[in-house]
Amino acid sequence: MLDLKFIRENPQVVKDGLKRKYDKADVDQILSLDDSRREIIRKVEQLKAERNKVSADIAKAKKSGKSADDAIAAMRQVGEEISKLDNDLRDIEQQIHDVLVWIPNLPHESVPVGEDESAAEVVREWGEIPKPDFEVLPHWEIGEKLGILDLPAAARISGSGFYVLRGMGAYLQRALINYMLDVHTADGYIEIAPPFIVNEDSMFGTGQIPKMAEDMYRTENDNMYLIPTGEVPLTNLHRDEIVSYKDLPMNMVCYTPCFRREAGAAGKDTRGMIRVHQFDKVELVKIVKAESSYDELETLTKQAEKIIQGLKIPYRVCTLATGDLSFASAKTYDIELWAAGVQKYLEISSISNFEDFQARRMNCRYRDEEKKVKFPHTLNGSGVALARLIPAIFENYQNPDGSITIPEVLRSYMGGAEKIG
């Protein structure tokens, strides 16, 4: 959430940032409400000063034996006015909050301006795109032929947007999860096993609600949410807490299933495993000091890239344009894998710096070396998502005989097997 004081002191900066993010939030409404709030506070302080004076007059009158009835009546009237203004203040503060929660984070100055993915900038590429001398089947075809991907069964069980992995397909998924967790924990990330269902405060803290409520799975009876990403429970671990600067940076990793309605995904690729309602993911989260957060963003991106380099799959890193950033993000890199079966890049990981936007919503703070309480910056990135990674392996490691070679780094996790099929 943006700082109200920052909005008040930098209204044009905020307006310009929202314009670059193609958001129509009304900054003038916030400023008008804030003016009203400050005017009420001024009146309350004035009345309280008057009440203190009247209280002193009453004490003097009683001490001298004079009647204090008029002064008491005046103080009662002042008290009633203060009570009314206090109610008005609570109402207007709620109005300010209700508007603030819909205002997105502002894009960092280094983010390219543009409305959608067409304006993204390629930062770097890794690996050579293969040129096989045979027809590479898309993952949904090769998976069905090998009996390791069953989309019809998933549709019978749950409906469209789900998948079933069988046999070596399921084994591959488990191997990938263990491989990724081992790589990240070896590099100092603390593994967390979090809940997969969270409360409303947690979803608000990381910015999923209210803005993206339609994409979330909510349990109505108890107002809980199935997590859309491991970012939610990991980042909220320190909600409403003050940690020490000595605890920063915090580097955390977790494996979770993820659940998304994909309500806004019309027109996107939907074949096979590409866009589904449930998928597994290994997530990375950092909580850091403000002054180091953009260096940490680069480090976090490299950490996610390390997984894909280990699997030897070509990819590229892109800086998302302002209009393509998430509600809470100030800057995001997307890592896109090459998928040989569909001859295109597929987004496999988003790595974002939220600056202090999430920390303010969560009231997560730290005490610095001078005992001052500050908001940290939060970052997260997929390290990585399996619903895109598995198809990329099916397609990039496909052989002319219809088998799939198991990437070398995964073989020790799969009992030494070298091929599927």
Backbone hydrogen bonds in HBPLUS format (Angstrom, degrees):
<---DONOR---> <-ACCEPTOR-->    atom                        ^
c    i                          cat <-CA-CA->   ^        H-A-AA   ^      H-
h    n   atom  resd res      DA  || num        DHA   H-A  angle D-A-AA Bond
n    s   type  num  typ     dist DA aas  dist angle  dist       angle   num
A0006-PHE N   A0003-ASP O   3.02 MM   3  5.17 116.1  2.45  99.1 114.4     1
A0007-ILE N   A0003-ASP O   3.03 MM   4  6.43 155.3  2.10 153.1 160.3     2
A0008-ARG N   A0004-LEU O   2.92 MM   4  6.18 160.0  1.96 150.8 156.2     3
A0009-GLU N   A0005-LYS O   2.94 MM   4  6.14 156.2  2.00 150.4 156.2     4
A0010-ASN N   A0006-PHE O   2.84 MM   4  5.76 131.8  2.08 142.9 155.0     5
A0014-VAL N   A0010-ASN O   3.11 MM   4  6.40 160.1  2.16 158.1 163.4     6
A0015-LYS N   A0011-PRO O   2.94 MM   4  6.18 162.1  1.97 147.6 152.8     7
A0016-ASP N   A0012-GLN O   2.83 MM   4  5.98 161.5  1.86 148.8 153.8     8
A0017-GLY N   A0013-VAL O   2.95 MM   4  6.12 154.4  2.02 143.6 150.9     9
A0018-LEU N   A0014-VAL O   2.91 MM   4  6.15 161.5  1.95 155.2 159.6    10
A0019-LYS N   A0015-LYS O   2.97 MM   4  6.14 148.9  2.07 142.7 151.6    11
A0020-ARG N   A0016-ASP O   3.01 MM   4  6.29 152.5  2.08 145.6 152.3    12
A0021-LYS N   A0017-GLY O   3.07 MM   4  6.34 136.0  2.27 137.9 150.1    13
A0023-ASP N   A0018-LEU O   2.92 MM   5  5.21 177.8  1.92 154.7 154.7    14
A0022-TYR N   A0019-LYS O   3.07 MM   3  4.93 157.4  2.12 100.7 106.7    15
A0031-LEU N   A0027-VAL O   2.98 MM   4  6.33 160.3  2.02 153.8 159.4    16
A0032-SER N   A0028-ASP O   2.89 MM   4  6.04 155.3  1.95 146.0 152.3    17
A0033-LEU N   A0029-GLN O   2.96 MM   4  6.18 162.8  1.99 150.4 155.0    18
A0034-ASP N   A0030-ILE O   2.85 MM   4  6.03 152.9  1.92 147.7 156.2    19
A0035-ASP N   A0031-LEU O   2.91 MM   4  6.13 150.5  1.99 143.7 151.3    20
A0036-SER N   A0032-SER O   3.07 MM   4  6.36 158.3  2.12 146.7 152.1    21
A0037-ARG N   A0033-LEU O   2.90 MM   4  6.15 155.6  1.96 147.0 154.1    22
A0038-ARG N   A0034-ASP O   2.94 MM   4  6.15 161.1  1.98 150.6 154.8    23
A0039-GLU N   A0035-ASP O   2.95 MM   4  6.16 147.2  2.06 144.3 153.6    24
A0040-ILE N   A0036-SER O   3.00 MM   4  6.25 154.8  2.06 149.0 155.1    25
A0041-ILE N   A0037-ARG O   3.01 MM   4  6.30 160.2  2.05 148.6 154.1    26
A0042-ARG N   A0038-ARG O   2.94 MM   4  6.15 151.8  2.02 140.2 147.9    27
A0043-LYS N   A0039-GLU O   3.00 MM   4  6.29 157.0  2.06 147.2 152.6    28
A0044-VAL N   A0040-ILE O   2.86 MM   4  6.13 160.0  1.90 154.7 160.5    29
A0045-GLU N   A0041-ILE O   2.95 MM   4  6.15 162.9  1.98 150.3 154.6    30
A0046-GLN N   A0042-ARG O   2.99 MM   4  6.18 152.4  2.06 143.0 151.1    31
A0047-LEU N   A0043-LYS O   2.84 MM   4  6.10 159.1  1.89 151.1 156.5    32
A0048-LYS N   A0044-VAL O   2.86 MM   4  6.05 154.1  1.93 150.1 157.6    33
A0049-ALA N   A0045-GLU O   3.01 MM   4  6.20 150.3  2.10 141.3 148.9    34
A0050-GLU N   A0046-GLN O   2.99 MM   4  6.31 149.4  2.09 141.3 150.2    35
A0051-ARG N   A0047-LEU O   2.74 MM   4  6.04 150.4  1.83 145.9 154.7    36
A0052-ASN N   A0048-LYS O   2.93 MM   4  6.17 154.0  2.00 144.4 150.8    37
A0053-LYS N   A0049-ALA O   3.06 MM   4  6.34 149.7  2.15 140.3 148.4    38
A0054-VAL N   A0050-GLU O   2.87 MM   4  6.19 156.9  1.92 149.2 155.7    39
A0055-SER N   A0051-ARG O   2.83 MM   4  6.05 156.7  1.88 149.4 155.9    40
A0056-ALA N   A0052-ASN O   3.06 MM   4  6.29 150.3  2.15 139.8 147.3    41
A0057-ASP N   A0053-LYS O   2.94 MM   4  6.30 149.0  2.03 144.7 153.9    42
A0058-ILE N   A0054-VAL O   2.84 MM   4  6.16 152.1  1.91 151.9 159.5    43
A0059-ALA N   A0055-SER O   3.05 MM   4  6.31 159.4  2.10 145.6 150.7    44
A0060-LYS N   A0056-ALA O   3.01 MM   4  6.28 156.4  2.07 146.4 152.7    45
A0061-ALA N   A0057-ASP O   2.90 MM   4  6.10 159.9  1.94 148.0 153.6    46
A0062-LYS N   A0058-ILE O   2.94 MM   4  6.17 167.5  1.96 155.7 158.5    47
A0063-LYS N   A0059-ALA O   3.01 MM   4  6.11 153.1  2.08 142.5 150.4    48
A0064-SER N   A0060-LYS O   2.98 MM   4  6.22 146.8  2.09 147.5 155.7    49
A0066-LYS N   A0061-ALA O   2.85 MM   5  4.91 138.6  2.02 152.8 149.0    50
A0065-GLY N   A0062-LYS O   3.20 MM   3  4.99 152.9  2.28  95.1 103.3    51
A0072-ILE N   A0068-ALA O   2.83 MM   4  6.05 156.2  1.88 157.0 164.7    52
A0073-ALA N   A0069-ASP O   2.92 MM   4  6.15 160.2  1.96 152.0 156.9    53
A0074-ALA N   A0070-ASP O   2.92 MM   4  6.15 154.2  1.99 144.4 152.0    54
A0075-MET N   A0071-ALA O   2.86 MM   4  6.12 151.0  1.95 144.8 152.8    55
A0076-ARG N   A0072-ILE O   2.90 MM   4  6.17 152.8  1.97 147.1 154.5    56
A0077-GLN N   A0073-ALA O   3.04 MM   4  6.30 154.8  2.10 145.2 151.6    57
A0078-VAL N   A0074-ALA O   2.95 MM   4  6.25 155.8  2.01 145.9 152.8    58
A0079-GLY N   A0075-MET O   2.84 MM   4  6.07 156.8  1.90 148.4 154.9    59
A0080-GLU N   A0076-ARG O   2.97 MM   4  6.26 150.7  2.05 145.5 152.8    60
A0081-GLU N   A0077-GLN O   3.01 MM   4  6.31 155.1  2.07 147.1 153.8    61
A0082-ILE N   A0078-VAL O   2.92 MM   4  6.22 155.6  1.98 151.1 158.0    62
A0083-SER N   A0079-GLY O   2.94 MM   4  6.16 159.2  1.98 146.6 152.3    63
A0084-LYS N   A0080-GLU O   2.98 MM   4  6.22 158.8  2.03 147.4 152.7    64
A0085-LEU N   A0081-GLU O   2.95 MM   4  6.19 160.7  1.99 148.0 153.4    65
A0086-ASP N   A0082-ILE O   2.81 MM   4  6.04 149.8  1.90 149.9 158.8    66
A0087-ASN N   A0083-SER O   3.10 MM   4  6.39 152.0  2.18 144.4 151.0    67
A0088-ASP N   A0084-LYS O   2.97 MM   4  6.32 155.3  2.03 146.2 153.6    68
A0089-LEU N   A0085-LEU O   2.75 MM   4  6.00 150.0  1.84 146.5 155.1    69
A0090-ARG N   A0086-ASP O   2.99 MM   4  6.29 158.0  2.04 147.0 151.8    70
A0091-ASP N   A0087-ASN O   3.04 MM   4  6.30 158.3  2.09 148.3 154.2    71
A0092-ILE N   A0088-ASP O   2.95 MM   4  6.21 161.4  1.99 150.8 155.4    72
A0093-GLU N   A0089-LEU O   2.87 MM   4  6.00 153.6  1.94 149.8 157.4    73
A0094-GLN N   A0090-ARG O   3.03 MM   4  6.18 147.2  2.14 141.3 149.5    74
A0095-GLN N   A0091-ASP O   3.00 MM   4  6.34 150.1  2.10 142.2 150.8    75
A0096-ILE N   A0092-ILE O   2.93 MM   4  6.19 155.2  1.99 145.2 151.4    76
A0097-HIS N   A0093-GLU O   2.97 MM   4  6.19 160.7  2.01 143.2 148.4    77
A0098-ASP N   A0094-GLN O   2.86 MM   4  6.07 159.7  1.90 149.5 155.1    78
A0099-VAL N   A0095-GLN O   3.10 MM   4  6.36 137.8  2.29 142.0 152.1    79
A0099-VAL N   A0096-ILE O   3.20 MM   3  5.28 131.7  2.44  97.1 109.7    80
A0100-LEU N   A0096-ILE O   2.84 MM   4  6.04 166.1  1.86 156.8 161.3    81
A0101-VAL N   A0097-HIS O   3.06 MM   4  6.17 157.0  2.11 156.3 159.1    82
A0102-TRP N   A0099-VAL O   3.15 MM   3  5.68 155.7  2.21 113.7 120.9    83
A0103-ILE N   A0100-LEU O   3.06 MM   3  5.31 161.4  2.09 110.9 116.9    84
A0105-ASN N   A0327-PHE O   2.96 MM 222  6.30 162.6  1.99 164.7 170.5    85
A0108-HIS N   A0330-ALA O   2.82 MM 222  5.21 165.7  1.84 139.5 136.1    86
A0111-VAL N   A0108-HIS O   3.04 MM   3  5.64 169.2  2.05 123.0 126.4    87
A0322-THR N   A0112-PRO O   2.84 MM 210  6.16 144.7  1.97 155.8 166.8    88
A0323-GLY N   A0114-GLY O   2.69 MM 209  5.62 148.9  1.79 173.2 175.2    89
A0119-ALA N   A0116-ASP O   3.08 MM   3  5.99 168.1  2.10 126.3 129.7    90
A0120-ALA N   A0117-GLU O   3.13 MM   3  5.29 167.5  2.14 110.5 113.6    91
A0121-GLU N   A0319-THR O   3.08 MM 198  5.18 156.5  2.13 142.3 146.2    92
A0319-THR N   A0121-GLU O   2.75 MM 198  5.18 159.2  1.80 151.1 154.4    93
A0123-VAL N   A0317-VAL O   2.64 MM 194  5.43 162.0  1.67 153.7 160.1    94
A0317-VAL N   A0124-ARG O   2.87 MM 193  5.44 161.7  1.91 157.0 161.3    95
A0126-TRP N   A0315-TYR O   2.84 MM 189  5.41 162.3  1.87 164.1 161.1    96
A0315-TYR N   A0126-TRP O   2.99 MM 189  5.41 155.7  2.05 146.7 154.1    97
A0141-GLU N   A0138-PRO O   2.96 MM   3  5.58 137.1  2.15 116.6 127.9    98
A0142-ILE N   A0138-PRO O   3.14 MM   4  6.43 166.3  2.16 161.8 164.6    99
A0143-GLY N   A0139-HIS O   2.84 MM   4  5.64 154.0  1.91 141.5 150.0   100
A0144-GLU N   A0140-TRP O   3.37 MM   4  6.13 147.2  2.49 119.0 126.4   101
A0145-LYS N   A0141-GLU O   2.98 MM   4  6.23 162.5  2.01 152.6 157.5   102
A0146-LEU N   A0142-ILE O   3.03 MM   4  6.17 153.6  2.11 146.9 152.9   103
A0148-ILE N   A0143-GLY O   2.96 MM   5  5.25 145.4  2.09 157.6 159.9   104
A0149-LEU N   A0143-GLY O   3.19 MM   6  4.66 143.9  2.33 116.5 111.7   105
A0147-GLY N   A0144-GLU O   3.11 MM   3  4.98 148.8  2.21  97.4 107.0   106
A0166-ARG N   A0148-ILE O   2.95 MM  18  4.52 159.5  1.99 112.4 118.7   107
A0150-ASP N   A0164-VAL O   2.80 MM  14  5.05 169.8  1.81 155.5 157.9   108
A0155-ALA N   A0151-LEU O   2.97 MM   4  6.24 153.1  2.05 152.6 160.1   109
A0156-ARG N   A0152-PRO O   3.00 MM   4  6.32 150.2  2.09 146.1 153.8   110
A0157-ILE N   A0153-ALA O   2.96 MM   4  6.21 155.0  2.02 149.4 156.4   111
A0158-SER N   A0154-ALA O   2.80 MM   4  5.84 171.4  1.81 155.5 158.2   112
A0159-GLY N   A0154-ALA O   3.38 MM   5  6.58 148.6  2.48 128.3 134.3   113
A0159-GLY N   A0155-ALA O   2.89 MM   4  3.96 116.6  2.30  96.9 114.0   114
A0277-HIS N   A0161-GLY O   2.71 MM 116  5.40 166.3  1.73 151.9 151.6   115
A0169-GLY N   A0166-ARG O   2.77 MM   3  5.20 143.2  1.91 153.0 145.2   116
A0170-ALA N   A0167-GLY O   3.10 MM   3  5.45 118.9  2.49 104.8 117.7   117
A0171-TYR N   A0167-GLY O   2.98 MM   4  6.27 155.0  2.04 148.3 156.4   118
A0172-LEU N   A0168-MET O   2.87 MM   4  5.89 149.1  1.97 134.4 141.9   119
A0173-GLN N   A0169-GLY O   3.14 MM   4  6.43 153.8  2.21 141.4 147.8   120
A0174-ARG N   A0170-ALA O   3.07 MM   4  6.36 163.7  2.09 150.2 153.7   121
A0175-ALA N   A0171-TYR O   2.91 MM   4  6.12 155.1  1.97 147.0 154.6   122
A0176-LEU N   A0172-LEU O   2.93 MM   4  6.17 156.2  1.99 150.7 156.4   123
A0177-ILE N   A0173-GLN O   3.09 MM   4  6.39 159.5  2.13 151.5 156.3   124
A0178-ASN N   A0174-ARG O   3.10 MM   4  6.36 168.2  2.12 151.6 154.2   125
A0179-TYR N   A0175-ALA O   2.86 MM   4  6.01 159.0  1.90 150.3 157.0   126
A0180-MET N   A0176-LEU O   2.94 MM   4  6.07 168.9  1.95 152.9 155.4   127
A0181-LEU N   A0177-ILE O   3.00 MM   4  6.20 167.4  2.02 152.8 156.6   128
A0182-ASP N   A0178-ASN O   2.93 MM   4  6.02 156.2  1.98 145.8 152.7   129
A0183-VAL N   A0179-TYR O   2.98 MM   4  6.23 158.0  2.03 151.7 157.3   130
A0184-HIS N   A0180-MET O   3.03 MM   4  6.23 171.2  2.04 156.3 158.1   131
A0185-THR N   A0181-LEU O   2.94 MM   4  5.98 165.4  1.96 150.2 154.8   132
A0186-ALA N   A0182-ASP O   3.04 MM   4  5.97 149.5  2.14 138.7 147.0   133
A0187-ASP N   A0184-HIS O   3.08 MM   3  5.14 136.3  2.28  96.4 108.7   134
A0189-TYR N   A0184-HIS O   3.14 MM   5  5.60 162.3  2.17 144.7 140.3   135
A0188-GLY N   A0185-THR O   3.06 MM   3  5.12 158.3  2.11 109.1 109.8   136
A0190-ILE N   A0251-ASN O   2.89 MM  61  6.21 171.6  1.90 145.0 142.5   137
A0253-VAL N   A0190-ILE O   2.95 MM  63  5.91 153.9  2.02 142.5 139.1   138
A0192-ILE N   A0253-VAL O   2.81 MM  61  6.07 152.8  1.89 163.8 171.1   139
A0227-ILE N   A0196-PHE O   3.01 MM  31  5.65 169.5  2.02 155.4 154.1   140
A0198-VAL N   A0225-TYR O   2.83 MM  27  5.30 156.6  1.89 152.3 156.3   141
A0225-TYR N   A0198-VAL O   2.79 MM  27  5.30 161.8  1.82 157.3 163.1   142
A0203-MET N   A0199-ASN O   3.32 MM   4  6.74 157.9  2.37 149.1 154.8   143
A0204-PHE N   A0200-GLU O   2.89 MM   4  6.14 153.0  1.96 151.7 159.9   144
A0205-GLY N   A0201-ASP O   2.86 MM   4  5.98 153.1  1.93 142.6 150.3   145
A0206-THR N   A0202-SER O   3.37 MM   4  6.67 153.3  2.45 150.1 152.8   146
A0208-GLN N   A0203-MET O   2.99 MM   5  5.34 133.4  2.21 164.6 163.6   147
A0209-ILE N   A0203-MET O   3.42 MM   6  5.79 155.6  2.49 116.5 116.7   148
A0207-GLY N   A0204-PHE O   3.06 MM   3  5.04 147.8  2.17 100.7 110.6   149
A0212-MET N   A0208-GLN O   2.85 MM   4  5.27 142.4  1.99 136.7 149.0   150
A0213-ALA N   A0210-PRO O   3.34 MM   3  5.33 166.0  2.36 116.8 114.2   151
A0215-ASP N   A0212-MET O   3.00 MM   3  5.65 154.0  2.07 119.0 126.6   152
A0216-MET N   A0213-ALA O   3.08 MM   3  5.33 163.3  2.11 112.0 117.3   153
A0261-ARG N   A0215-ASP O   2.80 MM  46  4.66 171.9  1.80 134.3 135.4   154
A0226-LEU N   A0217-TYR O   2.98 MM   9  5.54 159.6  2.02 153.2 159.9   155
A0219-THR N   A0224-MET O   2.74 MM   5  5.23 167.9  1.75 152.3 156.5   156
A0223-ASN N   A0219-THR O   2.88 MM   4  5.45 116.5  2.29 147.4 164.4   157
A0259-PHE N   A0227-ILE O   2.89 MM  32  5.95 155.4  1.95 140.1 148.0   158
A0232-VAL N   A0229-THR O   3.26 MM   3  6.15 154.7  2.32 122.1 124.4   159
A0234-LEU N   A0230-GLY O   3.19 MM   4  6.23 167.0  2.21 160.0 163.2   160
A0235-THR N   A0231-GLU O   2.96 MM   4  5.73 163.8  1.98 144.2 149.7   161
A0236-ASN N   A0232-VAL O   3.20 MM   4  6.15 151.9  2.28 144.0 151.7   162
A0237-LEU N   A0234-LEU O   3.21 MM   3  5.43 164.3  2.24 108.2 112.4   163
A0239-ARG N   A0236-ASN O   3.11 MM   3  4.95 164.8  2.14 113.7 110.4   164
A0240-ASP N   A0362-MET O   2.96 MM 122  6.20 144.9  2.08 144.2 155.0   165
A0365-ARG N   A0241-GLU O   2.96 MM 124  6.25 169.9  1.97 166.1 167.7   166
A0243-VAL N   A0365-ARG O   2.91 MM 122  6.37 161.0  1.95 142.8 141.6   167
A0367-ARG N   A0243-VAL O   2.80 MM 124  6.31 149.0  1.90 159.6 169.9   168
A0247-ASP N   A0244-SER O   2.90 MM   3  5.43 157.2  1.95 113.5 120.6   169
A0245-TYR N   A0367-ARG O   3.06 MM 122  5.76 134.1  2.27 162.1 149.0   170
A0248-LEU N   A0245-TYR O   3.12 MM   3  5.36 160.3  2.16 106.9 113.1   171
A0250-MET N   A0287-ILE O   2.84 MM  37  5.04 162.8  1.87 145.3 150.9   172
A0287-ILE N   A0250-MET O   3.03 MM  37  5.04 148.7  2.14 133.8 142.5   173
A0252-MET N   A0285-VAL O   2.89 MM  33  5.21 170.0  1.90 161.5 163.8   174
A0285-VAL N   A0252-MET O   2.96 MM  33  5.21 161.3  1.99 143.9 146.4   175
A0254-CYS N   A0283-GLU O   3.04 MM  29  5.42 147.5  2.15 144.3 153.0   176
A0283-GLU N   A0254-CYS O   2.82 MM  29  5.42 157.0  1.88 158.1 164.7   177
A0256-THR N   A0281-LYS O   3.05 MM  25  5.75 162.5  2.08 164.5 170.0   178
A0281-LYS N   A0256-THR O   2.97 MM  25  5.75 152.3  2.05 159.8 168.0   179
A0258-CYS N   A0279-PHE O   2.64 MM  21  5.32 142.3  1.77 154.4 167.8   180
A0279-PHE N   A0258-CYS O   3.06 MM  21  5.32 150.3  2.16 139.1 147.8   181
A0260-ARG N   A0277-HIS O   2.84 MM  17  4.87 156.3  1.90 134.2 142.1   182
A0265-ALA N   A0262-GLU O   3.20 MM   3  5.26 157.8  2.25 117.1 115.1   183
A0268-LYS N   A0265-ALA O   3.09 MM   3  5.64 161.3  2.12 141.0 141.4   184
A0274-ILE N   A0271-ARG O   3.21 MM   3  6.02 159.3  2.25 146.0 145.7   185
A0386-LEU N   A0280-ASP O   2.99 MM 106  5.67 172.2  2.00 155.8 157.7   186
A0282-VAL N   A0384-VAL O   3.23 MM 102  5.31 167.0  2.24 128.7 132.3   187
A0383-GLY N   A0282-VAL O   2.56 MM 101  5.14 162.0  1.59 158.8 156.9   188
A0284-LEU N   A0381-GLY O   2.81 MM  97  5.17 160.5  1.85 160.6 166.6   189
A0381-GLY N   A0284-LEU O   2.86 MM  97  5.17 150.8  1.94 145.1 148.9   190
A0286-LYS N   A0379-LEU O   2.89 MM  93  5.03 163.6  1.92 135.9 139.7   191
A0379-LEU N   A0286-LYS O   2.86 MM  93  5.03 154.7  1.92 151.7 153.1   192
A0288-VAL N   A0377-HIS O   2.86 MM  89  5.32 166.9  1.88 160.0 163.3   193
A0377-HIS N   A0288-VAL O   2.83 MM  89  5.32 164.4  1.85 153.8 158.0   194
A0292-SER N   A0289-LYS O   3.22 MM   3  5.74 154.7  2.29 112.4 119.5   195
A0293-SER N   A0290-ALA O   3.30 MM   3  5.41 165.2  2.32 108.9 113.2   196
A0295-ASP N   A0292-SER O   3.19 MM   3  5.45 126.8  2.49 104.8 118.3   197
A0296-GLU N   A0292-SER O   2.92 MM   4  6.15 153.7  1.99 153.1 161.8   198
A0297-LEU N   A0293-SER O   2.89 MM   4  6.13 134.5  2.10 134.6 146.6   199
A0299-THR N   A0295-ASP O   3.09 MM   4  6.44 157.8  2.14 146.1 152.6   200
A0300-LEU N   A0296-GLU O   2.81 MM   4  5.97 158.4  1.86 149.4 154.9   201
A0301-THR N   A0297-LEU O   3.02 MM   4  6.18 154.3  2.09 143.6 150.2   202
A0302-LYS N   A0298-GLU O   3.04 MM   4  6.30 160.4  2.08 149.0 153.8   203
A0303-GLN N   A0299-THR O   3.00 MM   4  6.26 142.9  2.14 140.8 151.4   204
A0304-ALA N   A0300-LEU O   3.14 MM   4  6.52 154.0  2.21 148.7 153.5   205
A0305-GLU N   A0301-THR O   2.96 MM   4  6.24 157.7  2.01 149.6 156.6   206
A0306-LYS N   A0302-LYS O   2.96 MM   4  6.12 139.9  2.12 141.2 150.8   207
A0307-ILE N   A0304-ALA O   3.22 MM   3  5.66 136.7  2.42 107.2 116.5   208
A0309-GLN N   A0305-GLU O   2.87 MM   4  6.13 161.4  1.91 161.8 167.9   209
A0310-GLY N   A0306-LYS O   3.02 MM   4  6.12 151.2  2.11 139.4 146.8   210
A0311-LEU N   A0307-ILE O   3.20 MM   4  6.52 137.4  2.39 136.5 147.5   211
A0311-LEU N   A0308-ILE O   3.12 MM   3  5.01 125.5  2.43  91.4 105.6   212
A0312-LYS N   A0308-ILE O   2.95 MM   4  6.15 111.0  2.44 133.6 151.3   213
A0313-ILE N   A0308-ILE O   3.39 MM   5  5.97 164.4  2.42 149.1 153.6   214
A0312-LYS N   A0309-GLN O   3.00 MM   3  4.78 146.4  2.11  95.2 105.8   215
A0338-TRP N   A0314-PRO O   2.96 MM  24  5.60 158.2  2.01 154.0 148.7   216
A0316-ARG N   A0336-GLU O   2.95 MM  20  5.36 145.4  2.07 141.1 152.2   217
A0336-GLU N   A0316-ARG O   2.85 MM  20  5.36 168.5  1.87 161.5 165.5   218
A0318-CYS N   A0334-ASP O   2.83 MM  16  5.19 164.7  1.85 154.2 159.5   219
A0334-ASP N   A0318-CYS O   2.80 MM  16  5.19 159.1  1.84 150.6 157.8   220
A0320-LEU N   A0332-THR O   2.99 MM  12  5.72 165.6  2.01 158.4 163.1   221
A0324-ASP N   A0321-ALA O   2.99 MM   3  5.36 151.8  2.07 112.3 121.3   222
A0325-LEU N   A0322-THR O   3.38 MM   3  5.51 166.7  2.40 105.1 108.9   223
A0329-SER N   A0326-SER O   3.32 MM   3  5.29 141.2  2.48  98.9 109.3   224
A0330-ALA N   A0353-ASN O   2.87 MM  23  5.79 166.9  1.89 155.8 159.4   225
A0353-ASN N   A0331-LYS O   2.95 MM  22  5.49 155.0  2.01 156.8 164.5   226
A0333-TYR N   A0351-ILE O   2.85 MM  18  5.16 160.1  1.89 149.5 153.5   227
A0351-ILE N   A0333-TYR O   2.78 MM  18  5.16 165.5  1.80 156.4 161.5   228
A0335-ILE N   A0349-SER O   2.78 MM  14  5.10 161.2  1.81 150.4 156.0   229
A0348-ILE N   A0335-ILE O   2.76 MM  13  5.73 177.4  1.76 165.1 165.5   230
A0349-SER N   A0335-ILE O   3.33 MM  14  5.10 148.5  2.44 140.5 140.8   231
A0337-LEU N   A0346-LEU O   2.75 MM   9  5.18 144.2  1.88 157.9 146.4   232
A0346-LEU N   A0337-LEU O   2.72 MM   9  5.18 154.8  1.79 147.5 155.3   233
A0339-ALA N   A0344-LYS O   2.93 MM   5  5.63 162.4  1.96 151.6 157.0   234
A0343-GLN N   A0339-ALA O   2.86 MM   4  5.71 116.1  2.28 142.8 161.1   235
A0344-LYS N   A0339-ALA O   3.38 MM   5  5.63 153.3  2.46 139.2 144.4   236
A0352-SER N   A0380-ASN O   2.82 MM  28  5.59 161.7  1.85 169.5 171.6   237
A0380-ASN N   A0352-SER O   3.13 MM  28  5.59 150.9  2.22 143.7 152.4   238
A0354-PHE N   A0378-THR O   2.94 MM  24  5.60 168.6  1.95 168.2 171.0   239
A0357-PHE N   A0354-PHE O   3.03 MM   3  5.69 154.1  2.10 145.0 145.4   240
A0378-THR N   A0355-GLU O   3.05 MM  23  5.84 146.9  2.16 152.2 150.0   241
A0360-ARG N   A0356-ASP O   2.99 MM   4  6.09 154.9  2.05 149.9 154.3   242
A0361-ARG N   A0357-PHE O   3.40 MM   4  6.64 157.9  2.45 138.9 144.5   243
A0362-MET N   A0358-GLN O   2.87 MM   4  6.10 149.1  1.96 153.6 163.1   244
A0363-ASN N   A0359-ALA O   2.74 MM   4  5.59 118.8  2.12 136.5 152.3   245
A0364-CYS N   A0359-ALA O   2.95 MM   5  4.89 154.8  2.01 138.6 144.6   246
A0366-TYR N   A0374-LYS O   2.81 MM   8  5.44 153.6  1.88 152.2 160.4   247
A0374-LYS N   A0366-TYR O   2.81 MM   8  5.44 165.9  1.83 160.8 164.5   248
A0368-ASP N   A0372-LYS O   2.82 MM   4  5.40 162.5  1.85 155.5 155.4   249
A0371-LYS N   A0368-ASP O   2.91 MM   3  5.17 156.6  1.97 121.3 121.1   250
A0390-ILE N   A0386-LEU O   2.95 MM   4  5.66 175.5  1.95 145.4 146.9   251
A0392-ALA N   A0388-ARG O   3.22 MM   4  6.39 152.6  2.30 139.5 147.1   252
A0393-ILE N   A0389-LEU O   3.00 MM   4  6.34 148.8  2.10 150.0 158.5   253
A0394-PHE N   A0390-ILE O   2.91 MM   4  6.20 166.4  1.93 159.2 162.9   254
A0395-GLU N   A0391-PRO O   3.00 MM   4  6.18 149.4  2.09 145.7 153.3   255
A0396-ASN N   A0392-ALA O   2.78 MM   4  5.76 165.5  1.80 148.2 153.4   256
A0397-TYR N   A0393-ILE O   3.00 MM   4  5.47 150.7  2.09 139.9 145.5   257
A0405-THR N   A0397-TYR O   2.91 MM   8  5.29 163.1  1.94 154.4 150.8   258
A0399-ASN N   A0403-SER O   2.87 MM   4  5.35 152.0  1.95 163.3 159.0   259
A0402-GLY N   A0399-ASN O   2.96 MM   3  5.46 161.6  2.00 122.3 124.9   260
A0404-ILE N   A0420-ILE O   2.92 MM  16  5.07 156.7  1.98 144.1 151.7   261
A0420-ILE N   A0404-ILE O   2.75 MM  16  5.07 151.1  1.83 146.9 156.9   262
A0406-ILE N   A0418-GLU O   2.82 MM  12  5.17 175.1  1.82 132.8 134.4   263
A0410-LEU N   A0407-PRO O   2.97 MM   3  5.59 155.1  2.03 118.9 126.8   264
A0411-ARG N   A0408-GLU O   3.26 MM   3  5.48 155.7  2.33 107.4 114.1   265
A0413-TYR N   A0410-LEU O   2.94 MM   3  5.29 138.1  2.12 107.2 119.7   266
A0414-MET N   A0411-ARG O   3.01 MM   3  4.99 153.8  2.09 100.6 109.0   267
A0416-GLY N   A0411-ARG O   2.77 MM   5  4.76 150.9  1.86 160.3 151.5   268
A0417-ALA N   A0414-MET O   3.19 MM   3  5.77 170.3  2.20 119.6 122.1   269
